[in-house]
Amino acid sequence: MEKRINLKSFSALLFFAILAVIYGILLVSRYQFDAGSMLISRGKYMEGIAHLEKADRLLPSVIGSGFASQDRFRIYSETGQAYLALGQDGFETKKNYQELYDTLKIAREYLFKASLVDARDYINTYWTARTEDRLERTFKLLNPKEKNPYNAYTLYQQAIALRPSSSTAVHWCIRYLQFRKMTDEIPGLVERLTRIYPPSYTELKKEPFFTYQLMQRAEKGLLRALGESVLPKYALLGLSDIYGVQGDQDKSISYYKNALSLDAQSISSGEYLHLGKLYFKAGQKKESINTFLKALETSSHVINTLNEIYYRIFKATDRLEEFLEFSVKAEERGLSSDTLDMMVARCWVEMEKPQLAMARLIRLNARKPYGPAYQMLAGIARSEQDWGQMELFIHQALVLEPDNRSYLSYYLLSLKEQGKKFQAMDVERKISELGKKK
């Protein structure tokens, strides 16, 4: 009886000892996996892969095929993804298709091994599809006359089936179908993509294959998303863009305003700017100016906003008189600035009314001397070949910034045109010395 008890105790101790050893092996393997994953996330692929390989070797087959099968899956999937990233990064540097192809084959092998452990994992299936896709394209480049052994289509279908809401998988599948010239299926996927993830429209319209017909399918998808309340703001923004392209400016404005109304407390300067452009394009002058003023009021980068308004909107369409109306309204709202004054002066110069430009610049300098304003005054004097006046204006700019090489170049020109050789030589010397200091 006592021997039987001792035997049972020994068996129990042996069982727990084996469990402890197995658990210890798992802990060490998982430590190696975590270390490898961390290195890979930092772009140190080969170092990370070395740790993953150690993690794999630490798992005996009897453990890996049992309760630790998910450990094996994670190791294979992570290693495959690491080789994919390694191949793509290496190609960006070396542009070597053969090296890329060889690395992608290793990635594919690991990802397929992972799928043998768990074929229902979306992430692994998605990256397997992406790897197969890249292999297919690379093989075609290396062997254009040979039959291609790779086909990512089924894998993309599997990934989409595993996660029907995955916009990423659908978008890559669309790109793949375009590569394969399987264009019949693209319209349906475009509609699906914009329905499940309305922000995807912004990226879709950048695709070289995006046609007016595909835009119409995107419209259907966005309308369905709107009806189902799927990210409604983005659905409205996409629809606004589509109607603008189609020439229905009123509808474009309406949808854009509805989009902004969903988050009326946090409308950005950029959003006001875009709405102003829509009004401007529709010929609604009053609404466009008022909206541009709101963009200016809410802007944290006033100079950039003014540059956008002046150069890309009013000047680009040769509607400078409307910009002057905008500037008057801006001043009435207390939005005056040196930048606005400079733009108004530039506007008068463009309209060939230099005296009005000079009056504006002189007013600016009376408020506070400003180097660029004096330089513009010197530029006006230069266009009129009034070299003495040019010298006086640019000298005022140099008082403010004695080492400004642009001002010095203006000053040198004014001196040379007046025949002031010795003064010009001094300025040339200073410009040369400043050049050596750079």
C-alpha positions as CSV (number, residue, x, y, z in Angstrom):
1,M,0.0,0.0,0.0
2,E,2.8,2.4,1.0
3,K,4.6,1.6,-2.3
4,R,1.5,2.4,-4.3
5,I,1.1,5.7,-2.5
6,N,4.8,6.6,-3.2
7,L,4.4,5.6,-6.9
8,K,1.4,7.9,-7.2
9,S,3.2,10.7,-5.5
10,F,6.2,10.2,-7.8
11,S,4.0,10.1,-10.9
12,A,2.2,13.3,-9.8
13,L,5.6,15.0,-9.1
14,L,6.9,13.9,-12.5
15,F,3.8,15.2,-14.2
16,F,4.0,18.6,-12.5
17,A,7.7,18.7,-13.2
18,I,7.1,18.1,-16.9
19,L,4.4,20.7,-16.9
20,A,6.8,23.2,-15.3
21,V,9.5,22.5,-17.9
22,I,7.0,22.9,-20.7
23,Y,5.7,26.1,-19.2
24,G,9.3,27.4,-18.8
25,I,10.0,26.6,-22.4
26,L,6.9,28.5,-23.5
27,L,7.9,31.5,-21.4
28,V,11.3,31.6,-22.9
29,S,9.9,31.2,-26.4
30,R,7.4,33.9,-25.9
31,Y,10.1,36.2,-24.5
32,Q,12.1,35.6,-27.8
33,F,8.9,36.3,-29.8
34,D,8.2,39.6,-28.0
35,A,11.9,40.7,-28.4
36,G,11.7,39.8,-32.1
37,S,8.5,41.7,-32.7
38,M,9.9,44.8,-31.0
39,L,12.9,44.8,-33.2
40,I,10.8,44.3,-36.3
41,S,8.5,47.2,-35.4
42,R,11.7,49.4,-35.3
43,G,12.7,48.3,-38.8
44,K,15.4,45.9,-37.6
45,Y,14.1,43.0,-39.6
46,M,17.0,40.5,-39.6
47,E,17.7,40.9,-35.9
48,G,14.0,40.5,-35.2
49,I,13.7,37.4,-37.5
50,A,16.7,35.8,-35.6
51,H,14.7,36.1,-32.3
52,L,11.6,34.6,-34.0
53,E,13.7,31.7,-35.3
54,K,15.0,31.1,-31.7
55,A,11.4,31.2,-30.4
56,D,10.4,28.6,-33.0
57,R,13.3,26.3,-32.2
58,L,12.4,26.4,-28.5
59,L,9.1,24.8,-29.2
60,P,9.4,21.0,-29.7
61,S,6.9,19.6,-32.2
62,V,4.9,17.9,-29.4
63,I,4.3,21.2,-27.8
64,G,3.8,23.2,-30.9
65,S,1.1,20.9,-32.3
66,G,-0.7,20.8,-29.0
67,F,-1.9,23.5,-26.7
68,A,0.8,25.9,-27.9
69,S,-0.2,25.8,-31.6
70,Q,-1.1,29.5,-31.5
71,D,2.5,30.3,-30.4
72,R,3.7,28.5,-33.6
73,F,1.1,30.4,-35.6
74,R,2.2,33.8,-34.3
75,I,5.8,33.0,-35.0
76,Y,5.2,31.9,-38.6
77,S,2.9,34.8,-39.4
78,E,5.2,37.4,-37.8
79,T,8.2,36.0,-39.6
80,G,6.4,36.1,-42.9
81,Q,5.3,39.6,-42.5
82,A,8.8,40.6,-41.5
83,Y,10.3,39.1,-44.6
84,L,7.6,40.9,-46.7
85,A,8.6,44.2,-45.1
86,L,12.3,43.4,-45.5
87,G,11.9,42.7,-49.2
88,Q,9.9,45.8,-49.8
89,D,12.3,48.1,-47.9
90,G,15.3,46.5,-49.6
91,F,13.7,47.1,-53.0
92,E,13.1,50.8,-52.2
93,T,16.8,51.1,-51.7
94,K,18.4,48.7,-54.3
95,K,15.6,48.4,-57.0
96,N,16.7,44.8,-57.3
97,Y,13.7,42.7,-58.5
98,Q,15.4,39.4,-58.2
99,E,16.4,40.0,-54.6
100,L,12.8,41.2,-53.9
101,Y,11.4,38.0,-55.5
102,D,13.6,35.7,-53.4
103,T,12.7,37.5,-50.2
104,L,9.0,37.4,-51.0
105,K,9.2,33.7,-51.6
106,I,10.5,33.2,-48.0
107,A,7.7,35.4,-46.7
108,R,5.1,33.4,-48.6
109,E,6.5,30.1,-47.2
110,Y,6.1,31.3,-43.6
111,L,2.7,32.8,-44.1
112,F,1.4,29.6,-45.7
113,K,2.8,27.6,-42.8
114,A,0.9,29.9,-40.4
115,S,-2.3,29.3,-42.4
116,L,-1.9,25.6,-42.0
117,V,-2.1,26.2,-38.2
118,D,-5.0,28.6,-38.4
119,A,-6.7,29.2,-41.8
120,R,-9.4,31.5,-40.2
121,D,-7.1,34.3,-39.2
122,Y,-7.9,37.5,-41.2
123,I,-4.6,39.3,-40.6
124,N,-2.5,36.4,-41.8
125,T,-4.7,35.7,-44.8
126,Y,-4.6,39.4,-45.7
127,W,-0.8,39.5,-45.6
128,T,-0.6,36.3,-47.5
129,A,-2.7,37.9,-50.3
130,R,-0.5,41.0,-50.3
131,T,2.6,38.8,-50.6
132,E,1.1,36.6,-53.3
133,D,0.1,39.8,-55.1
134,R,3.6,41.3,-55.0
135,L,5.1,38.0,-56.1
136,E,2.8,37.7,-59.0
137,R,3.7,41.2,-60.2
138,T,7.4,40.7,-59.6
139,F,7.4,37.3,-61.4
140,K,5.7,39.0,-64.4
141,L,8.5,41.6,-64.6
142,L,11.3,39.0,-64.3
143,N,9.7,36.4,-66.6
144,P,7.3,38.2,-68.9
145,K,7.0,35.2,-71.3
146,E,6.5,32.5,-68.7
147,K,3.2,31.3,-67.2
148,N,2.8,33.0,-63.8
149,P,2.6,30.4,-60.9
150,Y,1.1,32.9,-58.5
151,N,-2.5,34.0,-58.1
152,A,-3.6,36.3,-55.3
153,Y,-7.3,36.5,-56.3
154,T,-8.6,33.6,-54.2
155,L,-6.6,34.8,-51.2
156,Y,-8.1,38.3,-51.5
157,Q,-11.5,36.7,-51.7
158,Q,-10.8,34.7,-48.5
159,A,-9.5,37.8,-46.6
160,I,-12.7,39.8,-47.6
161,A,-14.9,36.8,-46.5
162,L,-13.1,36.6,-43.2
163,R,-13.6,40.3,-42.5
164,P,-16.4,41.7,-44.7
165,S,-15.9,45.2,-43.2
166,S,-12.2,45.4,-44.1
167,S,-11.9,48.3,-46.4
168,T,-8.1,47.7,-46.7
169,A,-8.5,44.2,-48.2
170,V,-11.2,45.4,-50.6
171,H,-9.1,48.4,-51.8
172,W,-6.1,46.2,-52.4
173,C,-8.3,43.6,-54.2
174,I,-9.5,46.4,-56.5
175,R,-5.9,47.4,-57.3
176,Y,-5.0,43.7,-58.0
177,L,-8.0,43.3,-60.3
178,Q,-6.9,46.3,-62.3
179,F,-3.4,44.7,-62.6
180,R,-5.0,41.5,-63.8
181,K,-7.3,43.4,-66.1
182,M,-10.3,41.7,-64.4
183,T,-12.2,45.0,-64.6
184,D,-15.7,43.6,-64.6
185,E,-15.6,43.0,-60.9
186,I,-14.1,46.4,-60.0
187,P,-17.4,48.5,-60.1
188,G,-19.1,46.3,-57.6
189,L,-16.1,46.4,-55.2
190,V,-15.9,50.2,-55.5
191,E,-19.5,50.5,-54.5
192,R,-18.9,48.1,-51.6
193,L,-15.8,49.9,-50.5
194,T,-17.4,53.3,-50.3
195,R,-20.4,51.8,-48.5
196,I,-18.5,50.1,-45.7
197,Y,-15.9,52.9,-45.4
198,P,-16.8,56.3,-46.9
199,P,-13.4,57.9,-46.3
200,S,-12.0,55.5,-48.8
201,Y,-13.4,57.7,-51.6
202,T,-10.6,60.2,-51.1
203,E,-8.0,57.6,-51.9
204,L,-10.0,55.9,-54.6
205,K,-10.3,59.0,-56.7
206,K,-6.5,59.3,-56.7
207,E,-6.2,55.9,-58.4
208,P,-5.0,56.2,-62.1
209,F,-7.8,53.8,-63.2
210,F,-10.6,55.8,-61.4
211,T,-13.1,56.7,-64.1
212,Y,-16.4,58.6,-64.3
213,Q,-18.2,55.3,-64.4
214,L,-16.5,54.2,-61.2
215,M,-17.3,57.6,-59.6
216,Q,-21.0,56.8,-60.3
217,R,-20.6,53.5,-58.5
218,A,-18.8,55.3,-55.6
219,E,-21.8,57.6,-55.5
220,K,-24.2,54.7,-55.0
221,G,-22.0,53.3,-52.2
222,L,-21.8,56.6,-50.4
223,L,-25.6,57.1,-50.7
224,R,-26.1,53.7,-49.1
225,A,-23.6,54.5,-46.4
226,L,-25.5,57.7,-45.7
227,G,-28.7,55.8,-45.5
228,E,-27.2,53.3,-43.1
229,S,-25.5,56.1,-41.0
230,V,-22.0,54.7,-41.7
231,L,-19.6,57.6,-41.0
232,P,-22.2,60.1,-42.4
233,K,-19.8,63.1,-42.4
234,Y,-17.4,61.4,-44.8
235,A,-20.2,60.1,-46.9
236,L,-21.5,63.6,-47.3
237,L,-18.0,65.0,-48.1
238,G,-17.5,62.4,-50.7
239,L,-20.9,63.1,-52.3
240,S,-20.2,66.8,-52.3
241,D,-17.0,66.2,-54.2
242,I,-18.8,63.9,-56.7
243,Y,-21.5,66.4,-57.4
244,G,-18.9,69.2,-57.8
245,V,-17.1,67.1,-60.5
246,Q,-20.5,66.4,-62.2
247,G,-21.1,70.2,-62.3
248,D,-24.0,70.4,-59.9
249,Q,-22.5,73.1,-57.7
250,D,-25.7,73.8,-55.7
251,K,-25.9,70.1,-54.7
252,S,-22.2,70.0,-53.9
253,I,-22.5,73.0,-51.6
254,S,-25.6,71.5,-49.9
255,Y,-23.9,68.2,-49.1
256,Y,-20.8,69.9,-47.9
257,K,-22.8,72.2,-45.5
258,N,-24.7,69.2,-44.2
259,A,-21.3,67.5,-43.5
260,L,-20.1,70.5,-41.5
261,S,-23.3,70.8,-39.6
262,L,-22.7,67.3,-38.1
263,D,-19.8,68.8,-36.1
264,A,-20.6,72.5,-36.2
265,Q,-18.7,73.3,-33.0
266,S,-15.3,72.3,-34.5
267,I,-15.4,73.4,-38.1
268,S,-11.8,74.0,-39.2
269,S,-10.3,76.8,-41.1
270,G,-9.5,74.4,-44.0
271,E,-13.2,73.3,-44.1
272,Y,-14.4,76.9,-44.3
273,L,-11.8,77.5,-47.0
274,H,-13.1,74.6,-49.0
275,L,-16.7,75.7,-48.6
276,G,-15.7,79.2,-49.7
277,K,-14.2,77.7,-52.8
278,L,-17.4,75.9,-53.6
279,Y,-19.4,79.2,-53.3
280,F,-16.7,80.9,-55.4
281,K,-17.0,78.3,-58.1
282,A,-20.7,78.6,-58.1
283,G,-20.4,82.4,-58.6
284,Q,-21.9,83.2,-55.2
285,K,-19.6,86.1,-54.4
286,K,-21.1,87.3,-51.1
287,E,-21.2,83.8,-49.6
288,S,-17.7,83.0,-50.7
289,I,-16.2,86.2,-49.2
290,N,-18.0,85.7,-45.9
291,T,-16.9,82.1,-45.7
292,F,-13.3,83.0,-46.6
293,L,-13.4,85.5,-43.7
294,K,-14.5,82.7,-41.4
295,A,-11.5,80.7,-42.6
296,L,-9.3,83.6,-41.8
297,E,-10.8,84.1,-38.4
298,T,-10.4,80.5,-37.3
299,S,-6.9,80.0,-38.9
300,S,-3.9,79.3,-36.8
301,H,-1.7,79.9,-39.8
302,V,-2.9,83.2,-41.1
303,I,-0.1,83.7,-43.7
304,N,-0.8,80.3,-45.3
305,T,-4.5,80.9,-45.3
306,L,-4.1,84.3,-47.0
307,N,-1.7,82.9,-49.5
308,E,-4.3,80.2,-50.4
309,I,-7.0,82.8,-50.7
310,Y,-5.0,85.3,-52.8
311,Y,-2.9,83.1,-55.0
312,R,-4.9,80.0,-55.5
313,I,-8.4,81.5,-55.6
314,F,-8.6,85.2,-56.6
315,K,-5.3,85.6,-58.5
316,A,-5.6,82.2,-60.2
317,T,-9.0,83.2,-61.7
318,D,-8.0,86.8,-62.4
319,R,-10.6,88.1,-60.0
320,L,-8.5,90.6,-58.2
321,E,-11.2,93.2,-57.6
322,E,-13.1,90.6,-55.6
323,F,-10.0,90.1,-53.5
324,L,-9.9,93.8,-52.7
325,E,-13.6,93.5,-51.6
326,F,-12.5,90.7,-49.4
327,S,-9.7,92.7,-47.9
328,V,-12.0,95.6,-47.0
329,K,-14.4,93.2,-45.2
330,A,-11.4,91.6,-43.4
331,E,-10.3,95.1,-42.1
332,E,-13.9,95.8,-41.0
333,R,-13.7,92.6,-38.9
334,G,-10.4,93.6,-37.4
335,L,-8.4,91.0,-39.4
336,S,-5.8,93.5,-40.6
337,S,-2.2,92.3,-40.8
338,D,1.1,93.1,-42.5
339,T,0.5,90.1,-44.8
340,L,-2.9,91.4,-45.8
341,D,-1.5,94.8,-46.5
342,M,1.3,93.3,-48.6
343,M,-1.2,91.3,-50.6
344,V,-3.4,94.3,-51.3
345,A,-0.4,96.2,-52.5
346,R,0.6,93.3,-54.7
347,C,-2.9,93.2,-56.0
348,W,-2.7,96.9,-57.0
349,V,0.6,96.2,-58.7
350,E,-1.0,93.3,-60.7
351,M,-3.8,95.7,-61.7
352,E,-1.2,98.2,-62.9
353,K,-2.1,100.8,-60.3
354,P,1.4,101.3,-58.6
355,Q,0.4,104.5,-56.9
356,L,-2.3,102.8,-54.9
357,A,0.1,100.0,-54.1
358,M,2.6,102.6,-52.8
359,A,0.0,104.3,-50.7
360,R,-0.9,101.0,-49.0
361,L,2.8,100.2,-48.3
362,I,3.5,103.7,-47.0
363,R,0.5,103.3,-44.6
364,L,1.9,99.9,-43.5
365,N,5.3,101.4,-42.8
366,A,3.8,104.3,-40.9
367,R,2.2,101.9,-38.6
368,K,5.4,99.9,-38.1
369,P,8.4,99.8,-40.4
370,Y,8.5,96.5,-42.3
371,G,11.4,95.4,-44.5
372,P,9.4,93.5,-47.2
373,A,7.2,96.6,-47.6
374,Y,10.2,98.8,-48.3
375,Q,11.5,96.2,-50.7
376,M,8.2,96.2,-52.6
377,L,8.3,100.0,-52.7
378,A,11.8,99.7,-54.1
379,G,10.5,97.2,-56.7
380,I,7.8,99.6,-57.8
381,A,10.5,102.4,-58.2
382,R,12.6,99.9,-60.2
383,S,9.8,99.2,-62.6
384,E,9.5,103.0,-63.2
385,Q,13.4,103.2,-63.4
386,D,13.4,105.7,-60.6
387,W,16.8,104.6,-59.3
388,G,17.2,107.3,-56.7
389,Q,13.8,106.5,-55.1
390,M,14.7,102.8,-55.3
391,E,17.9,103.5,-53.4
392,L,16.0,105.4,-50.7
393,F,13.4,102.7,-50.2
394,I,15.8,99.8,-50.1
395,H,18.1,101.7,-47.7
396,Q,15.2,101.8,-45.3
397,A,14.8,98.0,-45.5
398,L,18.6,97.6,-44.8
399,V,18.3,99.8,-41.7
400,L,16.0,97.1,-40.4
401,E,18.0,94.1,-41.7
402,P,21.6,95.1,-42.6
403,D,22.6,91.6,-43.6
404,N,19.7,90.7,-45.8
405,R,21.3,89.6,-49.1
406,S,18.1,90.2,-51.1
407,Y,17.9,93.8,-49.9
408,L,21.6,94.2,-50.6
409,S,21.2,93.0,-54.2
410,Y,18.4,95.6,-54.7
411,Y,20.7,98.2,-53.2
412,L,23.6,97.2,-55.4
413,L,21.4,97.5,-58.5
414,S,20.1,101.0,-57.6
415,L,23.7,102.1,-57.0
416,K,25.0,100.7,-60.3
417,E,22.2,102.3,-62.3
418,Q,23.1,105.7,-60.8
419,G,26.8,105.2,-61.6
420,K,27.8,105.1,-57.9
421,K,30.8,102.8,-58.5
422,F,32.6,103.1,-55.2
423,Q,29.5,102.6,-53.0
424,A,28.5,99.7,-55.3
425,M,32.0,98.1,-54.7
426,D,31.5,98.3,-50.9
427,V,28.1,96.6,-51.3
428,E,29.6,93.9,-53.5
429,R,32.2,93.2,-50.9
430,K,29.7,92.9,-48.2
431,I,27.6,90.4,-50.2
432,S,30.7,88.4,-50.9
433,E,31.6,88.3,-47.2
434,L,28.1,87.2,-46.3
435,G,28.3,84.4,-48.9
436,K,31.5,83.1,-47.3
437,K,29.9,83.0,-43.8
438,K,27.1,80.7,-45.0
